[in-house]
Amino acid sequence: MEIRNRRVLITGGSSGIGLALAQVLGLKGAHVAISGRQTGKLDEAIASLRVAGVSAKPILADVATESGRAATLRGVLEAFGGVDVLVNNAGGVRAGRLENTTESEIRAMIEVDLVAPILLTQALLPSLRESGDSAVVNVASGIALIGMPFYTTYAAVKAGLAHFGEALRRELSGEGIHVLTAYPGATETPMMQSSRAGAELGFVREPAIAVADAICSGLEENAFEVIRGGEARAQMIALNRSEPAALDRRFAGMKAALEEAVRDHHAL
């Protein structure tokens, strides 16, 4: 896909990977709209993009709500008249033991990480189809590929998002709409600020701009997936398929330390 002049909507674009991707795509000539839930953060994001040389359209909306999705749809269509690339990036997490996670936290993760991308994609399919050469990018997580203890619901919804994308790609095959799934690892974003898990537990964080560059390259190459984490992550994914008990033992060895490190990881 050629990025220049593409009309791009990025949900959760006021920080982290979404904001970095807005910068990367904008500098390549895309017309970018970003959505966010908080006026202050959205204003700051637009200002930072302007400094970087990118003019972006802000959309104040919570895509986890029906009204927020309607506002997002209305905002991007009014701004651009259509959409060529939808990036389902907005997400939330609550780590910790399942029995210590509240029902409201579980439902919040399901709504923002899975329900919202499905329904927003559904709503924008007519515009994406009209484009003739368009794409849906779903930002999942490395945890969708390797389920980690203390991330049970998050692993479930991100794996669900990944399989939604895979099925949708096959459903839309030959119809001019490509689907790309991104699997970031630990990334330096506001969402990770409340986690104390570091490299000693396998959480080697990379800059959000590196993830954004990889997603952009994936779009340009019409890739099916972008998996971060390098060879170490690839080996873990292979081991999880061939000998999952080996990973069970590895996680068991760090279980106590991991539980303590992520028990306050909360971004909803």
VENHU-V820263 format. One record per backbone hydrogen bond with DSSP energy under -0.5 kcal/mol. CO is the residue of the C=O (numbers start at 1). NH is the residue of the N-H. E is the energy in kcal/mol with one decimal. If there is no record, write none. Layout:
# VENHU-V820263
CO | NH | E
CO | NH | E
This chain:
# VENHU-V820263
1 | 3 | -0.5
3 | 6 | -2.3
6 | 8 | -0.7
6 | 31 | -3.1
7 | 84 | -2.8
7 | 85 | -2.3
8 | 33 | -2.6
9 | 11 | -0.5
9 | 87 | -3.2
10 | 13 | -0.7
10 | 35 | -2.2
12 | 15 | -0.6
15 | 18 | -0.7
15 | 19 | -1.4
16 | 20 | -2.3
17 | 21 | -2.7
18 | 22 | -2.0
19 | 23 | -1.9
20 | 24 | -2.5
21 | 25 | -2.9
22 | 26 | -2.2
23 | 27 | -2.4
24 | 28 | -0.7
25 | 30 | -2.3
26 | 29 | -1.7
29 | 5 | -2.6
30 | 32 | -0.6
31 | 8 | -3.5
32 | 57 | -2.6
33 | 10 | -2.7
34 | 59 | -2.3
35 | 13 | -2.1
35 | 14 | -0.6
36 | 61 | -2.4
38 | 42 | -2.4
39 | 43 | -2.8
40 | 44 | -2.3
41 | 45 | -2.3
42 | 46 | -2.4
43 | 47 | -2.2
44 | 48 | -2.5
45 | 49 | -2.3
46 | 50 | -2.1
47 | 51 | -2.1
48 | 52 | -1.5
49 | 54 | -3.3
50 | 53 | -1.2
54 | 56 | -0.6
55 | 32 | -0.6
56 | 58 | -0.5
57 | 34 | -2.5
59 | 36 | -1.9
59 | 61 | -0.9
61 | 63 | -0.7
62 | 65 | -2.0
65 | 69 | -2.3
66 | 70 | -2.0
67 | 71 | -2.4
68 | 72 | -2.2
69 | 73 | -2.6
70 | 74 | -2.6
71 | 75 | -2.7
72 | 76 | -2.3
73 | 77 | -2.0
74 | 78 | -2.3
75 | 79 | -1.9
76 | 80 | -2.6
76 | 81 | -0.6
76 | 82 | -0.5
77 | 81 | -1.6
84 | 135 | -2.5
85 | 9 | -2.7
85 | 87 | -0.5
86 | 88 | -0.7
86 | 137 | -3.3
87 | 11 | -2.4
87 | 89 | -1.4
88 | 139 | -2.3
93 | 267 | -3.1
97 | 100 | -1.3
98 | 101 | -1.6
102 | 106 | -2.2
103 | 107 | -2.9
104 | 108 | -2.1
105 | 109 | -2.0
106 | 110 | -2.1
107 | 111 | -2.6
108 | 112 | -2.4
109 | 113 | -2.3
110 | 114 | -1.4
110 | 115 | -2.6
111 | 116 | -2.8
114 | 118 | -1.8
115 | 119 | -2.6
116 | 120 | -2.7
117 | 121 | -2.1
118 | 122 | -2.3
119 | 123 | -2.2
120 | 124 | -1.8
121 | 125 | -1.0
122 | 125 | -0.7
124 | 128 | -2.7
125 | 129 | -2.9
126 | 130 | -1.9
127 | 131 | -1.5
128 | 132 | -1.0
134 | 178 | -2.8
135 | 86 | -2.3
136 | 138 | -0.5
136 | 180 | -2.8
137 | 88 | -3.0
137 | 139 | -0.6
138 | 140 | -1.1
138 | 182 | -2.8
141 | 144 | -1.9
142 | 145 | -1.3
142 | 146 | -1.6
148 | 151 | -1.5
150 | 96 | -2.1
151 | 155 | -2.9
152 | 156 | -1.9
153 | 157 | -2.6
154 | 158 | -2.3
155 | 159 | -2.2
156 | 160 | -2.1
157 | 161 | -2.2
158 | 162 | -2.1
159 | 163 | -2.3
160 | 164 | -2.2
161 | 165 | -2.2
162 | 166 | -2.1
163 | 167 | -2.5
164 | 168 | -2.6
165 | 169 | -2.6
166 | 170 | -1.6
167 | 171 | -2.2
168 | 172 | -2.4
170 | 173 | -0.6
172 | 175 | -2.3
172 | 177 | -0.7
176 | 134 | -2.7
176 | 178 | -0.5
178 | 136 | -2.5
180 | 138 | -2.7
181 | 226 | -2.1
182 | 140 | -2.7
183 | 228 | -2.1
184 | 142 | -2.8
186 | 206 | -1.6
187 | 189 | -1.6
188 | 208 | -0.6
189 | 192 | -1.6
190 | 193 | -1.2
192 | 195 | -1.6
198 | 201 | -1.7
198 | 203 | -2.4
199 | 202 | -1.7
202 | 204 | -1.2
203 | 205 | -0.9
206 | 188 | -2.5
207 | 210 | -0.8
207 | 211 | -1.2
208 | 212 | -2.5
209 | 213 | -2.4
210 | 214 | -1.8
211 | 215 | -2.3
212 | 216 | -2.6
213 | 217 | -2.4
214 | 218 | -2.3
215 | 219 | -2.3
216 | 220 | -2.4
217 | 221 | -1.9
218 | 223 | -2.7
219 | 222 | -1.2
224 | 181 | -2.1
226 | 183 | -3.5
226 | 228 | -0.5
229 | 233 | -1.3
230 | 234 | -2.0
231 | 235 | -2.4
232 | 236 | -1.8
233 | 237 | -2.4
234 | 238 | -2.2
235 | 239 | -2.5
236 | 240 | -2.4
237 | 241 | -1.1
238 | 242 | -2.4
239 | 243 | -3.0
243 | 246 | -1.8
243 | 247 | -0.8
244 | 248 | -2.1
245 | 249 | -2.1
246 | 250 | -1.7
247 | 251 | -2.8
248 | 252 | -2.2
249 | 253 | -1.6
250 | 254 | -0.7
251 | 254 | -0.8
251 | 255 | -0.6
252 | 255 | -0.7
254 | 258 | -2.9
255 | 259 | -2.7
256 | 260 | -1.9
257 | 261 | -2.1
258 | 262 | -1.9
259 | 263 | -0.9
261 | 196 | -2.7
262 | 265 | -2.0
264 | 266 | -0.9
265 | 95 | -2.7
267 | 93 | -1.7
